[in-house]
């Protein structure tokens, strides 16, 4: 098999399975040492993965959101941190190419670097004082106009992929206007520094360090967009978040089933997989994950088949997918640990890593409270509209 772009979808998924299956060999090592799995990303670059979500008109693979999620689930089953990390790049480069939200020449230049060199991109918006940008805080990172350039100063936290990132899209408050702009920062520029502070108990191998900018000089053309207040446009690519945790939950399920199929305490005949109470837990896990899969992939297919106007109405569904699937994944991992018992708490057992990693999903956007409140408002508005129509108002 060649690169992903040279083969059909069935072969692409098989090649991803073959490639990602090796990631589990070093997952524990990177987790324990808080090191970045450079070798995983080199393997993904070797098969041309970073470019397959770039639209075909720019030389990429132009794969669907549905297929991207299938690849991401495979990666997550073997290494959750790698899946979450590469997922940001895959989704962002897809979204930018489809929406054409940047100047075309700027996007084309970045896309060519991805295709030719495997360059990676991520949006960096979170800061110590403002927290998640989804809550509306203004960035303390500043952009000062200096002739035909901008001078950037500030710090971004949770800068996933920072050890290997080529392009960072950073939000900054423009001093002269007070507007919030998004700037593309080449990480090779003078004044860019990564402070290796990441020491979370979850996703320890994601390289989510602090990204520091000290008088970083960028061109005017590097100001690629502005943050607009109000309702955010729905983003299907963010489904890379829930599918990552679905993959982790599947890995936990497999670990639990393998254990139950061989563990035979001397108090019973056969293995614990034959016990009704164990089968009940394994059955509940399968039920939850089947529900999660069907919900996620049906919404992804709907996104792929919808035009832009229809996609603008999918915000509630996309948020519901994230909230539902992440919470099901958390519960599925917990049940998997209950099947295995105290042995699952051993540092030598992969389940404790899955347990820590899956909980990170609860803190990825969108937050559960915002999703649920949004769904409540949508249901109220829908039912009120129906009643008005029925009454002829």
Steps between C-alpha positions, in 0.01 A plus 500: 500500500614859429388818672137549599427718196605223260252236619125465555319555829493134608875475445554835673329378815699175489825694462407721794427192713836353406682828572324598824512153654870559571423807710390287794856370537620834641178646646590405856856633469392841370223523758728422793782729384277783365688478171375578152455208255691647207524155341120474478479823305782397271308181426185701422696734276656203320158378386392855411235536769538874581398595145199277436244750636632783281247552216598343169507839328806582715671167436374312807298182536165673555365220720164540674446586864356150547820338376722733702317394815551132413874561477499695826315224683757245384789718623329566836454129565878463504608839635248757619747787535623459142142491369390812685814686394494419128123546498536875552718530191280272289182689583641851473669448164175344369279780632720780364509342156125441483387839635776698328510724806860612432648681206532223243871548434576480873308175535658358185848575636428321828329210321803452274725483807272235650504296178873532433641494853228373731474841671244509783267780610292571812292782643637635828249713688493399868682725748558489877278800578223450245457122511315340211421742215154342474410691817563832327814630673714749308858388438776670695737416217557830321565598138660840440513648150851601394508628144406209275538243777345393832694435820353221713551451873327251725460144622263224393434199721380150397704540179448145379753381240744775605813278480438435130281792392595698189210747493325640806184703444495728805229741611616845610344833590609764249615801705403765245140387448409271791395232250593137555695364205633157413861494385694219334833465679778293345658331800847551348469877551724681745334551837292179491569268791333189640511475879466130584256530789253222410454262793134405490383159620313460168628511142852523633657434159311778317775759542249762618765735636500881525564689176689825564534797265754773582494781243420259218487687170242386245389642167168675436391204291537280809191666648262248346169564674316683777296364787140603460274521808177305517395150396782282374468322168453122542822307445466137396875443522482533879349151503863387508470561875223251586629238256834506681331404826287241324823339380643504852183339634525224237857434611384473862219267397742271318729492804209407726374227268848350461542492877156352563562230239814366669463582871389197697518532879494166683162586650323433169512261205588660170578871459322804639367573149239230573367677810167684455613807696808536278299443183254767613783755524649397167159518339439851634837609361415365156155661507641843587773484239260382229273795580801732492624369165164529328436849633844630406529350153142579401552867586836498319333356188224761526769771512672359192171486307373847602550833329631802690154627596402163647832476687425832669204331671706211641660671799275332754554155351877539490511611863269217601728246332802626693325505837322167456796305366760631742281421799422153365872442442581601857238259633614219269860529622380502860297184442800338332702563813224352714521183294875474556481611863792626709750374241383783273659750741846356450743735328583203275139475380396700194154561645620760749646698208174475306314612813714811535499582129127460445422754771679770302200501267286656771715811476521527120257742331210531488432469874208287616313786667513718189381212281210407727383860545524551125288190437245624753470833319467327163220275630315794657523701178393205285194418709397865528525536121288189453233630736498840329451336161220282638320800646549709187705768676 
